[in-house]
Each structure stands twice: as C-alpha cells, then as structure tokens.
C-alpha cells in the first residue's frame, strides 16, 4: 500500500535555508528542467512535506539559470533613421558607371 516515507513524511518549513537548494536539486535531477510546479510537487511529496511547497517550487523554476537561458528573449538592435541623401530618387547607376571592354 503506502511506504513508511509516504505515511510519515519529513516535515520542513518553506522558509528554511535547506529547502530552496533542495527543491532546486529536485528540479534539476529528477524533473530534468522539464515539467512545472506539479512535477516538482509530485517528487517532493514522495518523501517530504514542505509547508508552502508550491511557493518554493515556483521560486526554483524562476531562479534556475539553465531555464532562464532558454526563456530569454532575443536582443533587438536599435536601427537609426536613414539619412536624407539615401532617400533621394535617382536613376540607376547615376553615381556609378560601367566600362565595357575598356572603351571610353
């Protein structure tokens, strides 16, 4: 039926210094940086009972450096407006000439 750990889990406070690295470790090793809060809570509740565990799980996902890199938005380069001389209407090759067979 239930194991001893499931019947009598280890109770931890959510604001304890041990809890944050522990939840981060579970997210990195058991969840493999996939899944969300529910996946973390499932693995935590196998052996432990953490008060405010959902808050700790959300914090672990937001503070994960690997996941932060994948959630990053691409940088946008600022484009300056064009100069007026680039907007003039001129015929093709107005400033450039071609030389066919070396004749002038």
N, C-alpha and C positions, 0 to 999 in steps of 0.2 A: 504494500500500500504506500505509505509515505516513509521516507527515510528519517533518521533521527534529526538530521540537519533541517529538514523541511518542517518537522513538528516543533523543534525548539531552535529557531534561528538565532544567530548572534545579533543583538540589537545595538545599533550605532546611531549616534546623533548626527544630524545632517551638517551641523556647523563644526564638526570635529576636524582637526587638521589631517587626519588619516583618510578621511572619506573622499576628499577631492582627488588625490592621486590614485586611490583605489578604484574609483569609478572611471577615471581616465584609463587606467590599466585594463579594466574590463572592456571598455570601448575599443581599445587598440588591439587586444589579444583575442578576445572571444567574439566580438562583433566585427572585427577586421575593418573598422571605419565605415561599415555599411549598416543599414538599419537605422532606426531612430531611437527615440526615447523608450518606446515599448520594448525594443530588443534589449536595451541596457537593463531595464527594469526586470525583464524575464531572467537574465543571467544573475542579477543581484539577488533576486528573491529565492534563488535555489538554495542559498546557504545563509543569507544575511537579511536583516530587516533594518533598513535605514529610514530614519524619520526625515521627511522632506526629500525622499529619493528622487522624485520627478524633477525637482529644482536642481539637484546635484547632477542629474543626467543631462539636462538642458545646458548646464554650465560646462559640462565636459565636452559636449559637442561643439559649443561655441568657442571654447578655448583650445580645441585640437588644432595644432599647427598644420598637420597634413591636410585636414579637411578645409582649413582656411585657405590653403593654396588652391584647392580645386574650386572653391566658391568665389575666388577672386574675379573681379570684372576686368576686362582688358582696358589698358590705358588708352586714352584718346589724345591724340596730338592736336594742339590748337593750330588751326590754319588761319593765317592772316589774310586780309582782303588783298586782291590783286592791285597792282599799280595801274594808273590810268593809261600809260603807254601800252600796256598789254591788252587793253580793251578796245584799241582803235581798230576800225575796219579798214584793212588794206588788202590789195590783191595778193595772191600767192607769189612768192619769190620777189617781192618788192625790194627787200633788203638783201637778197641772196641771188647770185647769178650762177648759171651753169656754163661750162665750156665744153663744146662738143669737138673732139678731135684736135684740140689745140688752136683753133682758129679764133681770130679776134673779130 
